[in-house]
């Protein structure tokens, strides 16, 4: 799983403004080349599009079209939604962020990679989460 914070670094491609952009690019390249499998919550594209529309309106429509073309698999599994709801309550954090983590927790070989240090700090004790900064390929 890649949360919106990682996907947005890839879209913005601005290492001066966005630390760990190179790592975000490497992960997305691995996904595109089929070396890394990914499963996203159904809201992921809307979340990324909302931020892109606000921060980079001149490229947002094209960025969303490109992301749509990736056809990333998504899930709306009720077990994931239940787990995410519990995570959101227990961490006092937004449900949309917890949905990415819940997918990782509900799938045996999954890991959430996030650039959201605030969520990571609140949720790292649940496991199956890594910061983009600490992420290593093949993990």
Phi and psi in radians as a Rosetta constraint file:
Dihedral C 1 N 2 CA 2 C 2 CIRCULARHARMONIC -2.130 0.35
Dihedral N 2 CA 2 C 2 N 3 CIRCULARHARMONIC 2.087 0.35
Dihedral C 2 N 3 CA 3 C 3 CIRCULARHARMONIC -1.386 0.35
Dihedral N 3 CA 3 C 3 N 4 CIRCULARHARMONIC 3.027 0.35
Dihedral C 3 N 4 CA 4 C 4 CIRCULARHARMONIC -1.012 0.35
Dihedral N 4 CA 4 C 4 N 5 CIRCULARHARMONIC -0.557 0.35
Dihedral C 4 N 5 CA 5 C 5 CIRCULARHARMONIC -1.091 0.35
Dihedral N 5 CA 5 C 5 N 6 CIRCULARHARMONIC -0.537 0.35
Dihedral C 5 N 6 CA 6 C 6 CIRCULARHARMONIC -1.422 0.35
Dihedral N 6 CA 6 C 6 N 7 CIRCULARHARMONIC -0.789 0.35
Dihedral C 6 N 7 CA 7 C 7 CIRCULARHARMONIC -1.051 0.35
Dihedral N 7 CA 7 C 7 N 8 CIRCULARHARMONIC -0.701 0.35
Dihedral C 7 N 8 CA 8 C 8 CIRCULARHARMONIC -1.147 0.35
Dihedral N 8 CA 8 C 8 N 9 CIRCULARHARMONIC -0.625 0.35
Dihedral C 8 N 9 CA 9 C 9 CIRCULARHARMONIC -1.072 0.35
Dihedral N 9 CA 9 C 9 N 10 CIRCULARHARMONIC -0.680 0.35
Dihedral C 9 N 10 CA 10 C 10 CIRCULARHARMONIC -1.123 0.35
Dihedral N 10 CA 10 C 10 N 11 CIRCULARHARMONIC -0.770 0.35
Dihedral C 10 N 11 CA 11 C 11 CIRCULARHARMONIC -1.150 0.35
Dihedral N 11 CA 11 C 11 N 12 CIRCULARHARMONIC -0.759 0.35
Dihedral C 11 N 12 CA 12 C 12 CIRCULARHARMONIC -1.328 0.35
Dihedral N 12 CA 12 C 12 N 13 CIRCULARHARMONIC -0.480 0.35
Dihedral C 12 N 13 CA 13 C 13 CIRCULARHARMONIC 0.702 0.35
Dihedral N 13 CA 13 C 13 N 14 CIRCULARHARMONIC 0.942 0.35
Dihedral C 13 N 14 CA 14 C 14 CIRCULARHARMONIC -2.259 0.35
Dihedral N 14 CA 14 C 14 N 15 CIRCULARHARMONIC 1.445 0.35
Dihedral C 14 N 15 CA 15 C 15 CIRCULARHARMONIC -0.991 0.35
Dihedral N 15 CA 15 C 15 N 16 CIRCULARHARMONIC -0.495 0.35
Dihedral C 15 N 16 CA 16 C 16 CIRCULARHARMONIC -1.195 0.35
Dihedral N 16 CA 16 C 16 N 17 CIRCULARHARMONIC -0.633 0.35
Dihedral C 16 N 17 CA 17 C 17 CIRCULARHARMONIC -1.643 0.35
Dihedral N 17 CA 17 C 17 N 18 CIRCULARHARMONIC -0.538 0.35
Dihedral C 17 N 18 CA 18 C 18 CIRCULARHARMONIC -2.090 0.35
Dihedral N 18 CA 18 C 18 N 19 CIRCULARHARMONIC 1.765 0.35
Dihedral C 18 N 19 CA 19 C 19 CIRCULARHARMONIC -1.077 0.35
Dihedral N 19 CA 19 C 19 N 20 CIRCULARHARMONIC 2.627 0.35
Dihedral C 19 N 20 CA 20 C 20 CIRCULARHARMONIC 1.182 0.35
Dihedral N 20 CA 20 C 20 N 21 CIRCULARHARMONIC 0.384 0.35
Dihedral C 20 N 21 CA 21 C 21 CIRCULARHARMONIC -1.019 0.35
Dihedral N 21 CA 21 C 21 N 22 CIRCULARHARMONIC -0.680 0.35
Dihedral C 21 N 22 CA 22 C 22 CIRCULARHARMONIC -1.065 0.35
Dihedral N 22 CA 22 C 22 N 23 CIRCULARHARMONIC -0.701 0.35
Dihedral C 22 N 23 CA 23 C 23 CIRCULARHARMONIC -1.166 0.35
Dihedral N 23 CA 23 C 23 N 24 CIRCULARHARMONIC -0.697 0.35
Dihedral C 23 N 24 CA 24 C 24 CIRCULARHARMONIC -1.073 0.35
Dihedral N 24 CA 24 C 24 N 25 CIRCULARHARMONIC -0.753 0.35
Dihedral C 24 N 25 CA 25 C 25 CIRCULARHARMONIC -1.077 0.35
Dihedral N 25 CA 25 C 25 N 26 CIRCULARHARMONIC -0.726 0.35
Dihedral C 25 N 26 CA 26 C 26 CIRCULARHARMONIC -1.120 0.35
Dihedral N 26 CA 26 C 26 N 27 CIRCULARHARMONIC -0.712 0.35
Dihedral C 26 N 27 CA 27 C 27 CIRCULARHARMONIC -1.155 0.35
Dihedral N 27 CA 27 C 27 N 28 CIRCULARHARMONIC -0.830 0.35
Dihedral C 27 N 28 CA 28 C 28 CIRCULARHARMONIC -1.122 0.35
Dihedral N 28 CA 28 C 28 N 29 CIRCULARHARMONIC -0.669 0.35
Dihedral C 28 N 29 CA 29 C 29 CIRCULARHARMONIC -1.056 0.35
Dihedral N 29 CA 29 C 29 N 30 CIRCULARHARMONIC -0.726 0.35
Dihedral C 29 N 30 CA 30 C 30 CIRCULARHARMONIC -1.087 0.35
Dihedral N 30 CA 30 C 30 N 31 CIRCULARHARMONIC -0.654 0.35
Dihedral C 30 N 31 CA 31 C 31 CIRCULARHARMONIC -1.146 0.35
Dihedral N 31 CA 31 C 31 N 32 CIRCULARHARMONIC -0.865 0.35
Dihedral C 31 N 32 CA 32 C 32 CIRCULARHARMONIC -1.060 0.35
Dihedral N 32 CA 32 C 32 N 33 CIRCULARHARMONIC -0.667 0.35
Dihedral C 32 N 33 CA 33 C 33 CIRCULARHARMONIC -1.421 0.35
Dihedral N 33 CA 33 C 33 N 34 CIRCULARHARMONIC -0.034 0.35
Dihedral C 33 N 34 CA 34 C 34 CIRCULARHARMONIC 1.410 0.35
Dihedral N 34 CA 34 C 34 N 35 CIRCULARHARMONIC 0.180 0.35
Dihedral C 34 N 35 CA 35 C 35 CIRCULARHARMONIC -1.394 0.35
Dihedral N 35 CA 35 C 35 N 36 CIRCULARHARMONIC -0.408 0.35
Dihedral C 35 N 36 CA 36 C 36 CIRCULARHARMONIC -2.218 0.35
Dihedral N 36 CA 36 C 36 N 37 CIRCULARHARMONIC 2.239 0.35
Dihedral C 36 N 37 CA 37 C 37 CIRCULARHARMONIC -1.549 0.35
Dihedral N 37 CA 37 C 37 N 38 CIRCULARHARMONIC 2.596 0.35
Dihedral C 37 N 38 CA 38 C 38 CIRCULARHARMONIC -2.414 0.35
Dihedral N 38 CA 38 C 38 N 39 CIRCULARHARMONIC 2.572 0.35
Dihedral C 38 N 39 CA 39 C 39 CIRCULARHARMONIC -2.424 0.35
Dihedral N 39 CA 39 C 39 N 40 CIRCULARHARMONIC 2.115 0.35
Dihedral C 39 N 40 CA 40 C 40 CIRCULARHARMONIC -1.922 0.35
Dihedral N 40 CA 40 C 40 N 41 CIRCULARHARMONIC 2.684 0.35
Dihedral C 40 N 41 CA 41 C 41 CIRCULARHARMONIC -1.221 0.35
Dihedral N 41 CA 41 C 41 N 42 CIRCULARHARMONIC 2.698 0.35
Dihedral C 41 N 42 CA 42 C 42 CIRCULARHARMONIC -1.069 0.35
Dihedral N 42 CA 42 C 42 N 43 CIRCULARHARMONIC -0.391 0.35
Dihedral C 42 N 43 CA 43 C 43 CIRCULARHARMONIC -1.497 0.35
Dihedral N 43 CA 43 C 43 N 44 CIRCULARHARMONIC -0.088 0.35
Dihedral C 43 N 44 CA 44 C 44 CIRCULARHARMONIC -0.962 0.35
Dihedral N 44 CA 44 C 44 N 45 CIRCULARHARMONIC -0.763 0.35
Dihedral C 44 N 45 CA 45 C 45 CIRCULARHARMONIC -1.202 0.35
Dihedral N 45 CA 45 C 45 N 46 CIRCULARHARMONIC -0.707 0.35
Dihedral C 45 N 46 CA 46 C 46 CIRCULARHARMONIC -1.113 0.35
Dihedral N 46 CA 46 C 46 N 47 CIRCULARHARMONIC -0.685 0.35
Dihedral C 46 N 47 CA 47 C 47 CIRCULARHARMONIC -1.118 0.35
Dihedral N 47 CA 47 C 47 N 48 CIRCULARHARMONIC -0.815 0.35
Dihedral C 47 N 48 CA 48 C 48 CIRCULARHARMONIC -1.126 0.35
Dihedral N 48 CA 48 C 48 N 49 CIRCULARHARMONIC -0.753 0.35
Dihedral C 48 N 49 CA 49 C 49 CIRCULARHARMONIC -1.074 0.35
Dihedral N 49 CA 49 C 49 N 50 CIRCULARHARMONIC -0.673 0.35
Dihedral C 49 N 50 CA 50 C 50 CIRCULARHARMONIC -1.089 0.35
Dihedral N 50 CA 50 C 50 N 51 CIRCULARHARMONIC -0.750 0.35
Dihedral C 50 N 51 CA 51 C 51 CIRCULARHARMONIC -1.228 0.35
Dihedral N 51 CA 51 C 51 N 52 CIRCULARHARMONIC -0.762 0.35
Dihedral C 51 N 52 CA 52 C 52 CIRCULARHARMONIC -1.069 0.35
Dihedral N 52 CA 52 C 52 N 53 CIRCULARHARMONIC -0.726 0.35
Dihedral C 52 N 53 CA 53 C 53 CIRCULARHARMONIC -1.072 0.35
Dihedral N 53 CA 53 C 53 N 54 CIRCULARHARMONIC -0.595 0.35
Dihedral C 53 N 54 CA 54 C 54 CIRCULARHARMONIC -1.400 0.35
Dihedral N 54 CA 54 C 54 N 55 CIRCULARHARMONIC -0.765 0.35
Dihedral C 54 N 55 CA 55 C 55 CIRCULARHARMONIC -1.613 0.35
Dihedral N 55 CA 55 C 55 N 56 CIRCULARHARMONIC -0.548 0.35
Dihedral C 55 N 56 CA 56 C 56 CIRCULARHARMONIC -2.374 0.35
Dihedral N 56 CA 56 C 56 N 57 CIRCULARHARMONIC 1.094 0.35
Dihedral C 56 N 57 CA 57 C 57 CIRCULARHARMONIC -1.036 0.35
Dihedral N 57 CA 57 C 57 N 58 CIRCULARHARMONIC -0.469 0.35
Dihedral C 57 N 58 CA 58 C 58 CIRCULARHARMONIC -1.206 0.35
Dihedral N 58 CA 58 C 58 N 59 CIRCULARHARMONIC -0.392 0.35
Dihedral C 58 N 59 CA 59 C 59 CIRCULARHARMONIC -2.101 0.35
Dihedral N 59 CA 59 C 59 N 60 CIRCULARHARMONIC -0.032 0.35
Dihedral C 59 N 60 CA 60 C 60 CIRCULARHARMONIC -1.024 0.35
Dihedral N 60 CA 60 C 60 N 61 CIRCULARHARMONIC -0.786 0.35
Dihedral C 60 N 61 CA 61 C 61 CIRCULARHARMONIC -1.114 0.35
Dihedral N 61 CA 61 C 61 N 62 CIRCULARHARMONIC -0.794 0.35
Dihedral C 61 N 62 CA 62 C 62 CIRCULARHARMONIC -1.118 0.35
Dihedral N 62 CA 62 C 62 N 63 CIRCULARHARMONIC -0.669 0.35
Dihedral C 62 N 63 CA 63 C 63 CIRCULARHARMONIC -1.094 0.35
Dihedral N 63 CA 63 C 63 N 64 CIRCULARHARMONIC -0.748 0.35
Dihedral C 63 N 64 CA 64 C 64 CIRCULARHARMONIC -1.157 0.35
Dihedral N 64 CA 64 C 64 N 65 CIRCULARHARMONIC -0.707 0.35
Dihedral C 64 N 65 CA 65 C 65 CIRCULARHARMONIC -1.061 0.35
Dihedral N 65 CA 65 C 65 N 66 CIRCULARHARMONIC -0.741 0.35
Dihedral C 65 N 66 CA 66 C 66 CIRCULARHARMONIC -1.134 0.35
Dihedral N 66 CA 66 C 66 N 67 CIRCULARHARMONIC -0.745 0.35
Dihedral C 66 N 67 CA 67 C 67 CIRCULARHARMONIC -1.117 0.35
Dihedral N 67 CA 67 C 67 N 68 CIRCULARHARMONIC -0.678 0.35
Dihedral C 67 N 68 CA 68 C 68 CIRCULARHARMONIC -1.067 0.35
Dihedral N 68 CA 68 C 68 N 69 CIRCULARHARMONIC -0.672 0.35
Dihedral C 68 N 69 CA 69 C 69 CIRCULARHARMONIC -1.129 0.35
Dihedral N 69 CA 69 C 69 N 70 CIRCULARHARMONIC -0.398 0.35
Dihedral C 69 N 70 CA 70 C 70 CIRCULARHARMONIC -1.178 0.35
Dihedral N 70 CA 70 C 70 N 71 CIRCULARHARMONIC -0.422 0.35
Dihedral C 70 N 71 CA 71 C 71 CIRCULARHARMONIC 0.856 0.35
Dihedral N 71 CA 71 C 71 N 72 CIRCULARHARMONIC 0.872 0.35
Dihedral C 71 N 72 CA 72 C 72 CIRCULARHARMONIC -1.139 0.35
Dihedral N 72 CA 72 C 72 N 73 CIRCULARHARMONIC 2.374 0.35
Dihedral C 72 N 73 CA 73 C 73 CIRCULARHARMONIC -1.171 0.35
Dihedral N 73 CA 73 C 73 N 74 CIRCULARHARMONIC 2.526 0.35
Dihedral C 73 N 74 CA 74 C 74 CIRCULARHARMONIC -2.239 0.35
Dihedral N 74 CA 74 C 74 N 75 CIRCULARHARMONIC 2.894 0.35
Dihedral C 74 N 75 CA 75 C 75 CIRCULARHARMONIC -2.435 0.35
Dihedral N 75 CA 75 C 75 N 76 CIRCULARHARMONIC 2.534 0.35
Dihedral C 75 N 76 CA 76 C 76 CIRCULARHARMONIC -2.216 0.35
Dihedral N 76 CA 76 C 76 N 77 CIRCULARHARMONIC 0.571 0.35
Dihedral C 76 N 77 CA 77 C 77 CIRCULARHARMONIC -0.918 0.35
Dihedral N 77 CA 77 C 77 N 78 CIRCULARHARMONIC 2.215 0.35
Dihedral C 77 N 78 CA 78 C 78 CIRCULARHARMONIC -1.006 0.35
Dihedral N 78 CA 78 C 78 N 79 CIRCULARHARMONIC -0.553 0.35
Dihedral C 78 N 79 CA 79 C 79 CIRCULARHARMONIC -1.139 0.35
Dihedral N 79 CA 79 C 79 N 80 CIRCULARHARMONIC -0.658 0.35
Dihedral C 79 N 80 CA 80 C 80 CIRCULARHARMONIC -1.149 0.35
Dihedral N 80 CA 80 C 80 N 81 CIRCULARHARMONIC -0.761 0.35
Dihedral C 80 N 81 CA 81 C 81 CIRCULARHARMONIC -1.138 0.35
Dihedral N 81 CA 81 C 81 N 82 CIRCULARHARMONIC -0.722 0.35
Dihedral C 81 N 82 CA 82 C 82 CIRCULARHARMONIC -1.077 0.35
Dihedral N 82 CA 82 C 82 N 83 CIRCULARHARMONIC -0.822 0.35
Dihedral C 82 N 83 CA 83 C 83 CIRCULARHARMONIC -1.085 0.35
Dihedral N 83 CA 83 C 83 N 84 CIRCULARHARMONIC -0.739 0.35
Dihedral C 83 N 84 CA 84 C 84 CIRCULARHARMONIC -1.119 0.35
Dihedral N 84 CA 84 C 84 N 85 CIRCULARHARMONIC -0.667 0.35
Dihedral C 84 N 85 CA 85 C 85 CIRCULARHARMONIC -1.090 0.35
Dihedral N 85 CA 85 C 85 N 86 CIRCULARHARMONIC -0.780 0.35
Dihedral C 85 N 86 CA 86 C 86 CIRCULARHARMONIC -1.098 0.35
Dihedral N 86 CA 86 C 86 N 87 CIRCULARHARMONIC -0.762 0.35
Dihedral C 86 N 87 CA 87 C 87 CIRCULARHARMONIC -1.060 0.35
Dihedral N 87 CA 87 C 87 N 88 CIRCULARHARMONIC -0.759 0.35
Dihedral C 87 N 88 CA 88 C 88 CIRCULARHARMONIC -1.063 0.35
Dihedral N 88 CA 88 C 88 N 89 CIRCULARHARMONIC -0.728 0.35
Dihedral C 88 N 89 CA 89 C 89 CIRCULARHARMONIC -1.192 0.35
Dihedral N 89 CA 89 C 89 N 90 CIRCULARHARMONIC -0.843 0.35
Dihedral C 89 N 90 CA 90 C 90 CIRCULARHARMONIC -1.178 0.35
Dihedral N 90 CA 90 C 90 N 91 CIRCULARHARMONIC -0.565 0.35
Dihedral C 90 N 91 CA 91 C 91 CIRCULARHARMONIC -1.672 0.35
Dihedral N 91 CA 91 C 91 N 92 CIRCULARHARMONIC -0.121 0.35
Dihedral C 91 N 92 CA 92 C 92 CIRCULARHARMONIC 0.945 0.35
Dihedral N 92 CA 92 C 92 N 93 CIRCULARHARMONIC 0.845 0.35
Dihedral C 92 N 93 CA 93 C 93 CIRCULARHARMONIC -2.308 0.35
Dihedral N 93 CA 93 C 93 N 94 CIRCULARHARMONIC 2.864 0.35
Dihedral C 93 N 94 CA 94 C 94 CIRCULARHARMONIC -1.087 0.35
Dihedral N 94 CA 94 C 94 N 95 CIRCULARHARMONIC 2.414 0.35
Dihedral C 94 N 95 CA 95 C 95 CIRCULARHARMONIC -1.018 0.35
Dihedral N 95 CA 95 C 95 N 96 CIRCULARHARMONIC -0.690 0.35
Dihedral C 95 N 96 CA 96 C 96 CIRCULARHARMONIC -1.055 0.35
Dihedral N 96 CA 96 C 96 N 97 CIRCULARHARMONIC -0.631 0.35
Dihedral C 96 N 97 CA 97 C 97 CIRCULARHARMONIC -1.232 0.35
Dihedral N 97 CA 97 C 97 N 98 CIRCULARHARMONIC -0.705 0.35
Dihedral C 97 N 98 CA 98 C 98 CIRCULARHARMONIC -1.167 0.35
Dihedral N 98 CA 98 C 98 N 99 CIRCULARHARMONIC -0.456 0.35
Dihedral C 98 N 99 CA 99 C 99 CIRCULARHARMONIC -1.064 0.35
Dihedral N 99 CA 99 C 99 N 100 CIRCULARHARMONIC -0.707 0.35
Dihedral C 99 N 100 CA 100 C 100 CIRCULARHARMONIC -1.068 0.35
Dihedral N 100 CA 100 C 100 N 101 CIRCULARHARMONIC -0.805 0.35
Dihedral C 100 N 101 CA 101 C 101 CIRCULARHARMONIC -1.152 0.35
Dihedral N 101 CA 101 C 101 N 102 CIRCULARHARMONIC -0.695 0.35
Dihedral C 101 N 102 CA 102 C 102 CIRCULARHARMONIC -1.057 0.35
Dihedral N 102 CA 102 C 102 N 103 CIRCULARHARMONIC -0.637 0.35
Dihedral C 102 N 103 CA 103 C 103 CIRCULARHARMONIC -1.079 0.35
Dihedral N 103 CA 103 C 103 N 104 CIRCULARHARMONIC -0.797 0.35
Dihedral C 103 N 104 CA 104 C 104 CIRCULARHARMONIC -1.059 0.35
Dihedral N 104 CA 104 C 104 N 105 CIRCULARHARMONIC -0.731 0.35
Dihedral C 104 N 105 CA 105 C 105 CIRCULARHARMONIC -1.195 0.35
Dihedral N 105 CA 105 C 105 N 106 CIRCULARHARMONIC -0.497 0.35
Dihedral C 105 N 106 CA 106 C 106 CIRCULARHARMONIC -1.559 0.35
Dihedral N 106 CA 106 C 106 N 107 CIRCULARHARMONIC -0.119 0.35
Dihedral C 106 N 107 CA 107 C 107 CIRCULARHARMONIC -2.116 0.35
Dihedral N 107 CA 107 C 107 N 108 CIRCULARHARMONIC 2.243 0.35
Dihedral C 107 N 108 CA 108 C 108 CIRCULARHARMONIC -0.943 0.35
Dihedral N 108 CA 108 C 108 N 109 CIRCULARHARMONIC -0.870 0.35
Dihedral C 108 N 109 CA 109 C 109 CIRCULARHARMONIC -1.786 0.35
Dihedral N 109 CA 109 C 109 N 110 CIRCULARHARMONIC 0.508 0.35
Dihedral C 109 N 110 CA 110 C 110 CIRCULARHARMONIC -1.792 0.35
Dihedral N 110 CA 110 C 110 N 111 CIRCULARHARMONIC 2.729 0.35
Dihedral C 110 N 111 CA 111 C 111 CIRCULARHARMONIC -2.548 0.35
Dihedral N 111 CA 111 C 111 N 112 CIRCULARHARMONIC 2.332 0.35
Dihedral C 111 N 112 CA 112 C 112 CIRCULARHARMONIC -1.534 0.35
Dihedral N 112 CA 112 C 112 N 113 CIRCULARHARMONIC 2.255 0.35
Dihedral C 112 N 113 CA 113 C 113 CIRCULARHARMONIC -1.903 0.35
Dihedral N 113 CA 113 C 113 N 114 CIRCULARHARMONIC 2.182 0.35
Dihedral C 113 N 114 CA 114 C 114 CIRCULARHARMONIC -2.337 0.35
Dihedral N 114 CA 114 C 114 N 115 CIRCULARHARMONIC 2.619 0.35
Dihedral C 114 N 115 CA 115 C 115 CIRCULARHARMONIC -1.863 0.35
Dihedral N 115 CA 115 C 115 N 116 CIRCULARHARMONIC 0.132 0.35
Dihedral C 115 N 116 CA 116 C 116 CIRCULARHARMONIC -1.555 0.35
Dihedral N 116 CA 116 C 116 N 117 CIRCULARHARMONIC 1.605 0.35
Dihedral C 116 N 117 CA 117 C 117 CIRCULARHARMONIC -1.101 0.35
Dihedral N 117 CA 117 C 117 N 118 CIRCULARHARMONIC -0.555 0.35
Dihedral C 117 N 118 CA 118 C 118 CIRCULARHARMONIC -1.146 0.35
Dihedral N 118 CA 118 C 118 N 119 CIRCULARHARMONIC -0.833 0.35
Dihedral C 118 N 119 CA 119 C 119 CIRCULARHARMONIC -1.113 0.35
Dihedral N 119 CA 119 C 119 N 120 CIRCULARHARMONIC -0.779 0.35
Dihedral C 119 N 120 CA 120 C 120 CIRCULARHARMONIC -0.960 0.35
Dihedral N 120 CA 120 C 120 N 121 CIRCULARHARMONIC -0.803 0.35
Dihedral C 120 N 121 CA 121 C 121 CIRCULARHARMONIC -1.045 0.35
Dihedral N 121 CA 121 C 121 N 122 CIRCULARHARMONIC -0.621 0.35
Dihedral C 121 N 122 CA 122 C 122 CIRCULARHARMONIC -1.419 0.35
Dihedral N 122 CA 122 C 122 N 123 CIRCULARHARMONIC -0.410 0.35
Dihedral C 122 N 123 CA 123 C 123 CIRCULARHARMONIC -2.113 0.35
Dihedral N 123 CA 123 C 123 N 124 CIRCULARHARMONIC -0.040 0.35
Dihedral C 123 N 124 CA 124 C 124 CIRCULARHARMONIC -1.050 0.35
Dihedral N 124 CA 124 C 124 N 125 CIRCULARHARMONIC -0.499 0.35
Dihedral C 124 N 125 CA 125 C 125 CIRCULARHARMONIC -1.204 0.35
Dihedral N 125 CA 125 C 125 N 126 CIRCULARHARMONIC -0.222 0.35
Dihedral C 125 N 126 CA 126 C 126 CIRCULARHARMONIC -1.390 0.35
Dihedral N 126 CA 126 C 126 N 127 CIRCULARHARMONIC -0.320 0.35
Dihedral C 126 N 127 CA 127 C 127 CIRCULARHARMONIC 1.465 0.35
Dihedral N 127 CA 127 C 127 N 128 CIRCULARHARMONIC 3.091 0.35
Dihedral C 127 N 128 CA 128 C 128 CIRCULARHARMONIC 1.025 0.35
Dihedral N 128 CA 128 C 128 N 129 CIRCULARHARMONIC 0.650 0.35
Dihedral C 128 N 129 CA 129 C 129 CIRCULARHARMONIC -2.526 0.35
Dihedral N 129 CA 129 C 129 N 130 CIRCULARHARMONIC 2.468 0.35
Dihedral C 129 N 130 CA 130 C 130 CIRCULARHARMONIC -2.448 0.35
Dihedral N 130 CA 130 C 130 N 131 CIRCULARHARMONIC 2.589 0.35
Dihedral C 130 N 131 CA 131 C 131 CIRCULARHARMONIC -1.353 0.35
Dihedral N 131 CA 131 C 131 N 132 CIRCULARHARMONIC 2.646 0.35
Dihedral C 131 N 132 CA 132 C 132 CIRCULARHARMONIC -1.020 0.35
Dihedral N 132 CA 132 C 132 N 133 CIRCULARHARMONIC -0.696 0.35
Dihedral C 132 N 133 CA 133 C 133 CIRCULARHARMONIC -1.019 0.35
Dihedral N 133 CA 133 C 133 N 134 CIRCULARHARMONIC -0.686 0.35
Dihedral C 133 N 134 CA 134 C 134 CIRCULARHARMONIC -1.605 0.35
Dihedral N 134 CA 134 C 134 N 135 CIRCULARHARMONIC -0.137 0.35
Dihedral C 134 N 135 CA 135 C 135 CIRCULARHARMONIC -1.114 0.35
Dihedral N 135 CA 135 C 135 N 136 CIRCULARHARMONIC 2.401 0.35
Dihedral C 135 N 136 CA 136 C 136 CIRCULARHARMONIC -2.217 0.35
Dihedral N 136 CA 136 C 136 N 137 CIRCULARHARMONIC 2.326 0.35
Dihedral C 136 N 137 CA 137 C 137 CIRCULARHARMONIC -0.971 0.35
Dihedral N 137 CA 137 C 137 N 138 CIRCULARHARMONIC 2.491 0.35
Dihedral C 137 N 138 CA 138 C 138 CIRCULARHARMONIC 1.445 0.35
Dihedral N 138 CA 138 C 138 N 139 CIRCULARHARMONIC 0.133 0.35
